[in-house]
């Protein structure tokens, strides 16, 4: 029994040494490689995972493809995606630089740098992909700056908005011009507070455009360099319906020969109060026709007592610039009165009292006063434009025919 146990111990020890010896002999050997696809050459025997069996993966680095089975240099068939990075194209086949997603509001539009852009007119070329609003579809707007044209089809230089107060007018350099004329009728001027409540200091009030007004008398020399003429509306109005117009003789040469009483004109200019005499300083005067022989001016008859000592604005301002007349027995008390022509004594004789005087102006008589009247003459009537000058309302006859001599 002891001999058997000893024999077994020897056998176990011999087998132990044998195993140890085998282990020692294989310590420098090569380990078995694990290959996920039998027969694949895996460099360096490093395990690798292929998501597409049989694919050649450089350097045995695992890679994920977002389109299984695609032959990629890339994930989207035919698309070049650098570094195998997935990309979304909103328009298939569009070339998106750097594979950055882009939104196109007009399919097929080329958007520089792949920046989204909004076009209000489909197909419009917007430089630099900046949104633009066109008020006229198809208009070319330089630099894509919004522009408003008040006249469709007008060319606006530099795309600066412009307002024309007269449709069809040419606005140089597309700079907004003046607003629409402030006054478009004689009545609006003469009935304005600037006229009725005049402060006495000369001042410009506003722009004027009067259409088809009528010359109430001839053109005359207001001064050595200014033409003058009185105009009225063709509409019969009892008050605020006449005004003086002045114009530079250097600009309107021979105006006294080209215009006459009864002509209709369109006048543009500026309304001005000149020491409380309302006037229009004309910049444009255009003859438009003639009223014809059937037209009669409404001459306003005034009570001579309203004109005594030059009158008052309360009584006479509504008739300034209109054709008026007075009748009675008038004595020529003075000739060559300062700031007038003659003083008429309404008493019909030489009372010697200025409180009884009314005044007549020579302004519109166009150099016809020499020898026309002398002190002591008797008159029965005077007609002309009612003028305000040097603090007095006075009548300005247009011709000697407007002065009626008394008969014995």
RADA-V148340 format. One line per field, one symbol per residue. ss: DSSP state (H for helix, E for strand, C for the rest). phi: phi as a letter, one per 20 degrees, with the letter a starting at -180 (. if undefined). psi: psi as a letter, one per 20 degrees, with the letter a starting at -180 (. if undefined). A space follows every 50 residues. Layout:
ss=???
phi=???
psi=???
This chain:
ss=CHHHHHHHHHHHHHHHHHHHHHHHHCCCCCCCCCCCCCCCCCHHHCCCCC CCCCCCCHHHCCCCCCCCCCCCCCCCCCCCCHHHCCCCCCCCCCCCHHHC CCCCCCCCCCCHHHCCCCECCCCCCCHHHCCECECCCCCCCHHHCCECEC CCCCCCHHHCCECCCCCCCCCHHHCCCCCCCCECCHHHHHCCHHHHCCCC CCEEEEEEEEEEEEECCCCEECCCCEEEEEEECCCCCCCCCEEEEEEECC CCCCHHHHCCCCEEEEEEEEEEEECCEEEEEEEEEEEEEECCCCCCCCCE ECCHHHHHHHCCHHHHHHHCCCEEEEEEEEEEEEECCCCCCEEEECCCCC CCCHHHEEEEECHHHCCCCCCCCCCCCEEEEEEEEEEEECCEEEEECCCH HHEEECCC
phi=.ffffffffffffffffffffffffdfdeeffeddfcgnfedfmlegbdd edgnfedgmlefbddfdgnfedfaeegneedfmlegbddecgnfedfmle gbddedgnfedfmlegbddedgnfedfmlegbddecgnfedfmlegbdde dgnfedfmlegbddedgnfedfmlegeffggfccbfgfffefffefdgeo efaedafcbddledfeaffcefbfccecadccffefcfblcbaeddbfff edflffdecbgnfecdcdrcecddlmdfbdeedbccfdrbfnfeecfeee fdfgffdglnmcffedgfdgneecbccqdddfebcmfgmbdcddeffnbe fmdffeedcceegeelmdefmfccgnfdddabcrfeddblncebedfebg feddffdf
psi=ghhgghghgggggghghgghhghhhjhjrpqpqpphopipoopjkpqqpp iopiqoopjkpqqppinpiqnoirhppiqoopklpqqpphopiqoopjkp qqppiopiqoopjkpqqppiopiqoopjkpqqppiopiqoopjkpqqppi opiqoopjkpqqppiopiqoopjkppaqrqphpjqgghghiqhhghlpii ppqqgrqpopplrppiarprogaiipqqqpqqqipophrlkqqppqqphh hmpkhihiqrpiqqqppqbppqonljopqpophpoppibqhriipppnpo pqphhiipkiaqhhhihijpirprqqqaoppohqqkqpjagqppoiijrn hjoiijqrqpqjgjilkjiojgqrpiqpqiqpqapoqopljqpqpnqhrh iipoqqq.
